[in-house]
Amino acid sequence: MAKARSTRSVGLPDSRLLTPPEAADYCRLSRPLFDRTCRVRPIGFDGGRVLRYDKLDLDQWIEAMKTGRPETDDEILARLG
């Protein structure tokens, strides 16, 4: 009797970079609320036409929100270099 082949394939690893809708989903916020409140600056690719959010930056922003003191624009820019 022949052994059945598994139909499960190996998926791609989770991406560190997220599209704007994925970033909003990652934060569990509606897109409009994410756009209004998120202080993380996305990374621009292809002359800024393609925007991606780094999960690590989003995690830091979330941690700052928990302390009740969101980062200022200057603090974000200093961290981004």
Secondary structure as UniProt FT lines:
FT   STRAND          17..18
FT   HELIX           20..26
FT   TURN            27..28
FT   HELIX           31..37
FT   STRAND          43..45
FT   TURN            46..49
FT   STRAND          50..54
FT   HELIX           55..66
FT   TURN            67..68
FT   HELIX           73..80
//
